[in-house]
Amino acid sequence: MQFVTYRDLTDGVERAGVLDDGVVHALPGDPTMRETIALGLEAAQAQGDRALAAAGTPLADVRLVAPLQPASLRDCVAFEEHVEGVRRSIDGVAGVPPEWYDAPTFYFTNPHTVIGPQDDVAFPAASVARDFELEVAVVIGREGCSVAAADAADHVFGYTLLNDWSARDLQAREMKVGLGPAKGKDFANTLGPAIVTPDELAPWRDGAGFLYLWCTAAVNGVEIGHDLLSNMGWTFESMIVHASRDSRIVPGDLIGSGTTGNGGCLAELWGRRGRQDPPPLRDGDVVTIRVSGLGSLTTRITSAAPRPDGPLVRRRDAAAARAEHALQETKPVGHRLPTAH
């Protein structure tokens, strides 16, 4: 079953529904997608069956929006080839860090800047190294803490495409601090076009739990890269286990696969070729990512309005730093700073 969120062009109301054969059917009771997911997969599909029994609206008469405004958005880095290529491009180092093999490492990104399959993406005006990322995200359908591997599949509601847009020049600077990506990825993530339930992808699931789905990325109609989703280093179930360890996942959370290899983003190719070829994205470029069984996302590149500069950091010269350090050394044990009243 394919769950979507859409805006009816006749009344402007946003609704959750089911997409079938080019027709969108509204879910009964007008729930949000988060509310639908919280029902659990079986109950949500029962609601979907009720929707399909009623009249629908042609896809041409609606505007698809992001199928889900996620509760949280974790993004893993599950493709070894991508890690190797981007490290060479952004960090200027070769190989894959040994820690990568320990677990499906992830970072948290911004769930409040998620956009839909028919939205343009507005890059920060200051960025000139603009990039896409071809990914698939798993949608969490059941709450859990420290989920066991044998139970992880029960927490899957479905899958959707994810384009993790990246301002590589901003990202490269902030990664030097050692905390992870921030403003280089804070401005937009595209989701959609639908949330596809696991039963629809079961024929492409291999014995180890990987999804044998063909993935492609194109810029202005020219294919940039392709890969198999099954080339991931970990299954989505493994990502659920790791994300929930000593933590909590809830219905409506998303966990991204990370970028596919072999041209799942431009930066990987820059690292391989030693130059920015293909060139970074520019205003007016059109990016299409496609995964068999999940559909495609086509997005036009634009620029956001220039933003004012932030406050300047307070800087200390070396002499002042040494003097402060010497003062700290003379403080008695148990010295406490004064508190405000």
KENU-530303 format. One record per residue (C-alpha): residue number from 0; residue in one letter; x, y, z. Coordinates in nm, 2 decimals. Layout:
> num,residu,xx,yy,zz
> NUM,A,X,Y,Z
...
END
This chain:
> num,residu,xx,yy,zz
> 0,M,0.00,0.00,0.00
> 1,Q,0.12,0.35,-0.08
> 2,F,0.03,0.62,0.18
> 3,V,0.06,0.99,0.07
> 4,T,-0.02,1.33,0.20
> 5,Y,-0.17,1.57,-0.05
> 6,R,-0.33,1.91,-0.08
> 7,D,-0.66,1.91,-0.27
> 8,L,-0.64,2.18,-0.54
> 9,T,-1.02,2.25,-0.52
> 10,D,-1.04,2.33,-0.14
> 11,G,-0.67,2.37,-0.04
> 12,V,-0.72,2.12,0.25
> 13,E,-0.42,1.89,0.33
> 14,R,-0.52,1.53,0.38
> 15,A,-0.36,1.18,0.43
> 16,G,-0.46,0.92,0.18
> 17,V,-0.38,0.62,-0.02
> 18,L,-0.25,0.63,-0.38
> 19,D,-0.37,0.36,-0.62
> 20,D,-0.34,0.36,-1.00
> 21,G,-0.31,0.73,-1.03
> 22,V,-0.60,0.81,-0.79
> 23,V,-0.57,0.94,-0.44
> 24,H,-0.83,0.82,-0.18
> 25,A,-0.86,1.02,0.14
> 26,L,-0.83,0.82,0.47
> 27,P,-1.16,0.82,0.66
> 28,G,-1.18,1.07,0.95
> 29,D,-0.91,1.30,0.80
> 30,P,-0.63,1.18,1.03
> 31,T,-0.27,1.32,0.98
> 32,M,-0.01,1.08,0.86
> 33,R,0.15,1.07,1.20
> 34,E,-0.19,0.97,1.35
> 35,T,-0.23,0.70,1.09
> 36,I,0.12,0.56,1.15
> 37,A,0.05,0.55,1.52
> 38,L,-0.24,0.31,1.46
> 39,G,0.01,0.05,1.37
> 40,L,0.07,-0.10,1.02
> 41,E,-0.22,-0.35,1.03
> 42,A,-0.48,-0.10,1.14
> 43,A,-0.35,0.17,0.91
> 44,Q,-0.38,-0.07,0.61
> 45,A,-0.73,-0.15,0.72
> 46,Q,-0.81,0.22,0.70
> 47,G,-0.64,0.23,0.36
> 48,D,-0.87,-0.05,0.24
> 49,R,-1.17,0.16,0.36
> 50,A,-1.04,0.46,0.17
> 51,L,-0.99,0.25,-0.15
> 52,A,-1.35,0.14,-0.14
> 53,A,-1.47,0.51,-0.17
> 54,A,-1.43,0.75,-0.46
> 55,G,-1.10,0.92,-0.51
> 56,T,-0.94,1.22,-0.67
> 57,P,-0.71,1.20,-0.98
> 58,L,-0.35,1.26,-0.90
> 59,A,-0.35,1.55,-1.15
> 60,D,-0.60,1.74,-0.93
> 61,V,-0.39,1.73,-0.61
> 62,R,-0.05,1.85,-0.51
> 63,L,0.16,1.59,-0.32
> 64,V,0.34,1.73,-0.02
> 65,A,0.59,1.55,0.21
> 66,P,0.41,1.22,0.31
> 67,L,0.52,1.27,0.67
> 68,Q,0.64,1.55,0.90
> 69,P,0.86,1.32,1.10
> 70,A,0.89,1.32,1.48
> 71,S,1.27,1.30,1.43
> 72,L,1.51,1.23,1.15
> 73,R,1.82,1.03,1.20
> 74,D,2.05,0.98,0.89
> 75,C,2.29,0.69,0.88
> 76,V,2.59,0.64,0.66
> 77,A,2.55,0.29,0.54
> 78,F,2.73,0.27,0.21
> 79,E,3.10,0.21,0.23
> 80,E,3.18,0.34,-0.12
> 81,H,3.01,0.67,-0.03
> 82,V,3.21,0.71,0.28
> 83,E,3.53,0.65,0.10
> 84,G,3.45,0.90,-0.18
> 85,V,3.33,1.18,0.03
> 86,R,3.61,1.15,0.28
> 87,R,3.85,1.19,-0.01
> 88,S,3.66,1.49,-0.15
> 89,I,3.57,1.68,0.17
> 90,D,3.84,1.58,0.42
> 91,G,4.12,1.51,0.18
> 92,V,4.19,1.16,0.33
> 93,A,4.17,0.81,0.18
> 94,G,4.00,0.50,0.30
> 95,V,3.72,0.43,0.55
> 96,P,3.77,0.48,0.92
> 97,P,3.77,0.15,1.11
> 98,E,3.50,0.27,1.34
> 99,W,3.26,0.28,1.05
> 100,Y,3.25,-0.10,1.06
> 101,D,3.13,-0.11,1.42
> 102,A,2.78,0.02,1.38
> 103,P,2.55,0.21,1.14
> 104,T,2.66,0.56,1.26
> 105,F,2.40,0.84,1.22
> 106,Y,2.35,1.20,1.29
> 107,F,2.03,1.39,1.37
> 108,T,1.91,1.64,1.11
> 109,N,1.62,1.89,1.11
> 110,P,1.27,1.74,1.08
> 111,H,1.12,2.10,1.06
> 112,T,1.27,2.17,0.71
> 113,V,1.12,1.86,0.54
> 114,I,0.98,1.95,0.19
> 115,G,0.77,1.75,-0.05
> 116,P,0.80,1.59,-0.39
> 117,Q,0.67,1.89,-0.58
> 118,D,0.86,2.16,-0.39
> 119,D,1.17,2.35,-0.51
> 120,V,1.47,2.33,-0.28
> 121,A,1.62,2.67,-0.17
> 122,F,1.99,2.64,-0.10
> 123,P,2.17,2.89,0.13
> 124,A,2.26,3.18,-0.09
> 125,A,2.62,3.17,0.04
> 126,S,2.67,2.81,-0.08
> 127,V,2.84,2.74,-0.41
> 128,A,2.92,2.37,-0.36
> 129,R,2.56,2.24,-0.38
> 130,D,2.49,1.87,-0.38
> 131,F,2.21,1.61,-0.36
> 132,E,2.21,1.27,-0.18
> 133,L,2.01,0.97,-0.30
> 134,E,1.88,0.78,0.00
> 135,V,1.59,0.57,0.13
> 136,A,1.44,0.62,0.47
> 137,V,1.26,0.37,0.69
> 138,V,0.95,0.50,0.87
> 139,I,0.91,0.38,1.23
> 140,G,0.56,0.25,1.31
> 141,R,0.60,0.13,1.66
> 142,E,0.75,0.27,1.98
> 143,G,1.05,0.09,2.12
> 144,C,1.36,0.11,2.34
> 145,S,1.67,-0.11,2.29
> 146,V,1.48,-0.31,2.03
> 147,A,1.60,-0.67,1.98
> 148,A,1.72,-0.78,1.64
> 149,A,1.44,-1.04,1.62
> 150,D,1.18,-0.77,1.68
> 151,A,1.31,-0.49,1.46
> 152,A,1.10,-0.57,1.15
> 153,D,0.79,-0.52,1.36
> 154,H,0.88,-0.16,1.40
> 155,V,0.88,-0.09,1.03
> 156,F,0.58,0.09,0.89
> 157,G,0.72,0.16,0.54
> 158,Y,0.99,0.32,0.33
> 159,T,1.02,0.64,0.14
> 160,L,1.27,0.83,-0.08
> 161,L,1.49,1.08,0.09
> 162,N,1.71,1.35,-0.07
> 163,D,1.94,1.49,0.19
> 164,W,2.05,1.82,0.03
> 165,S,2.40,1.92,0.12
> 166,A,2.59,2.25,0.10
> 167,R,2.93,2.09,0.08
> 168,D,3.13,2.42,0.14
> 169,L,2.94,2.50,0.46
> 170,Q,2.96,2.13,0.56
> 171,A,3.34,2.11,0.51
> 172,R,3.41,2.40,0.74
> 173,E,3.19,2.29,1.02
> 174,M,3.31,1.93,1.01
> 175,K,3.66,2.05,1.11
> 176,V,3.51,2.13,1.45
> 177,G,3.45,1.75,1.50
> 178,L,3.08,1.76,1.59
> 179,G,2.92,1.66,1.27
> 180,P,2.72,1.83,0.99
> 181,A,2.49,2.12,1.09
> 182,K,2.41,2.42,0.87
> 183,G,2.55,2.24,0.57
> 184,K,2.24,2.01,0.59
> 185,D,2.00,2.21,0.80
> 186,F,1.80,2.38,0.53
> 187,A,1.60,2.10,0.35
> 188,N,1.53,1.73,0.32
> 189,T,1.29,1.61,0.04
> 190,L,1.07,1.32,0.12
> 191,G,0.82,1.12,-0.09
> 192,P,0.64,1.07,-0.31
> 193,A,0.48,0.80,-0.09
> 194,I,0.53,0.58,0.21
> 195,V,0.54,0.22,0.07
> 196,T,0.45,-0.05,0.31
> 197,P,0.69,-0.35,0.36
> 198,D,0.46,-0.61,0.19
> 199,E,0.49,-0.43,-0.14
> 200,L,0.87,-0.47,-0.13
> 201,A,0.88,-0.82,0.00
> 202,P,0.96,-0.98,-0.34
> 203,W,1.28,-0.78,-0.35
> 204,R,1.40,-0.87,0.00
> 205,D,1.68,-1.12,0.01
> 206,G,1.75,-1.38,0.27
> 207,A,1.98,-1.15,0.47
> 208,G,1.71,-0.88,0.49
> 209,F,1.85,-0.64,0.22
> 210,L,1.62,-0.48,-0.04
> 211,Y,1.74,-0.55,-0.39
> 212,L,1.62,-0.22,-0.54
> 213,W,1.78,-0.03,-0.83
> 214,C,1.87,0.33,-0.75
> 215,T,1.95,0.61,-1.00
> 216,A,2.03,0.98,-0.98
> 217,A,2.02,1.23,-1.27
> 218,V,2.09,1.60,-1.31
> 219,N,1.91,1.77,-1.60
> 220,G,1.82,1.44,-1.74
> 221,V,2.17,1.30,-1.74
> 222,E,2.24,1.00,-1.52
> 223,I,2.50,1.08,-1.26
> 224,G,2.51,0.76,-1.06
> 225,H,2.34,0.42,-0.99
> 226,D,2.36,0.16,-0.73
> 227,L,2.17,-0.13,-0.56
> 228,L,2.01,-0.05,-0.23
> 229,S,2.12,-0.40,-0.12
> 230,N,2.48,-0.27,-0.13
> 231,M,2.42,-0.12,0.21
> 232,G,2.65,-0.23,0.49
> 233,W,2.35,-0.28,0.73
> 234,T,1.99,-0.37,0.69
> 235,F,1.72,-0.12,0.80
> 236,E,1.64,-0.35,1.09
> 237,S,2.00,-0.32,1.21
> 238,M,1.97,0.06,1.19
> 239,I,1.65,0.03,1.41
> 240,V,1.84,-0.18,1.66
> 241,H,2.13,0.06,1.68
> 242,A,1.92,0.38,1.69
> 243,S,1.70,0.25,1.97
> 244,R,1.98,0.12,2.18
> 245,D,1.97,0.29,2.52
> 246,S,1.73,0.53,2.36
> 247,R,1.38,0.56,2.22
> 248,I,1.21,0.55,1.88
> 249,V,0.84,0.64,1.83
> 250,P,0.59,0.62,1.54
> 251,G,0.67,0.88,1.28
> 252,D,1.05,0.87,1.33
> 253,L,1.26,0.84,1.02
> 254,I,1.60,0.67,0.97
> 255,G,1.78,0.74,0.65
> 256,S,2.01,0.49,0.48
> 257,G,2.27,0.74,0.39
> 258,T,2.38,0.81,0.04
> 259,T,2.42,0.52,-0.21
> 260,G,2.75,0.46,-0.37
> 261,N,2.87,0.50,-0.73
> 262,G,2.75,0.85,-0.78
> 263,G,2.47,0.88,-0.52
> 264,C,2.59,1.23,-0.48
> 265,L,2.83,1.47,-0.66
> 266,A,3.09,1.49,-0.39
> 267,E,3.16,1.13,-0.41
> 268,L,3.26,1.17,-0.77
> 269,W,3.46,1.49,-0.69
> 270,G,3.67,1.27,-0.46
> 271,R,3.71,1.00,-0.72
> 272,R,3.80,1.24,-1.01
> 273,G,4.00,1.49,-0.81
> 274,R,3.79,1.79,-0.94
> 275,Q,3.44,1.92,-0.92
> 276,D,3.31,1.71,-1.22
> 277,P,3.02,1.70,-1.26
> 278,P,2.99,2.06,-1.14
> 279,P,2.80,2.16,-0.83
> 280,L,2.43,2.22,-0.86
> 281,R,2.32,2.57,-0.98
> 282,D,1.99,2.76,-0.98
> 283,G,1.76,2.60,-1.24
> 284,D,1.92,2.26,-1.23
> 285,V,1.67,1.97,-1.19
> 286,V,1.76,1.66,-0.99
> 287,T,1.58,1.33,-1.02
> 288,I,1.64,1.04,-0.78
> 289,R,1.46,0.72,-0.84
> 290,V,1.44,0.38,-0.66
> 291,S,1.25,0.09,-0.80
> 292,G,0.93,0.02,-0.60
> 293,L,0.94,0.36,-0.43
> 294,G,0.90,0.60,-0.72
> 295,S,1.10,0.91,-0.79
> 296,L,1.16,1.27,-0.67
> 297,T,1.22,1.55,-0.92
> 298,T,1.34,1.88,-0.76
> 299,R,1.44,2.22,-0.90
> 300,I,1.73,2.40,-0.75
> 301,T,1.69,2.76,-0.63
> 302,S,1.86,3.00,-0.38
> 303,A,1.72,3.14,-0.06
> 304,A,1.74,3.51,0.01
> 305,P,2.08,3.62,0.15
> 306,R,2.09,3.60,0.53
> 307,P,2.25,3.85,0.77
> 308,D,2.58,3.76,0.92
> 309,G,2.58,3.61,1.27
> 310,P,2.75,3.76,1.57
> 311,L,3.12,3.75,1.58
> 312,V,3.29,3.51,1.82
> 313,R,3.47,3.65,2.12
> 314,R,3.84,3.59,2.06
> 315,R,4.12,3.58,2.32
> 316,D,4.48,3.64,2.23
> 317,A,4.75,3.40,2.34
> 318,A,4.87,3.62,2.63
> 319,A,4.53,3.66,2.78
> 320,A,4.47,3.28,2.75
> 321,R,4.80,3.21,2.94
> 322,A,4.71,3.46,3.21
> 323,E,4.37,3.31,3.26
> 324,H,4.52,2.96,3.28
> 325,A,4.77,3.08,3.54
> 326,L,4.49,3.23,3.75
> 327,Q,4.30,2.91,3.74
> 328,E,4.60,2.72,3.87
> 329,T,4.61,2.95,4.18
> 330,K,4.24,2.89,4.28
> 331,P,4.19,2.67,4.59
> 332,V,4.03,2.33,4.56
> 333,G,3.65,2.36,4.57
> 334,H,3.65,2.72,4.44
> 335,R,3.31,2.80,4.30
> 336,L,3.20,3.08,4.07
> 337,P,2.96,3.33,4.22
> 338,T,2.60,3.27,4.14
> 339,A,2.36,3.54,4.02
> 340,H,2.08,3.66,4.25
END
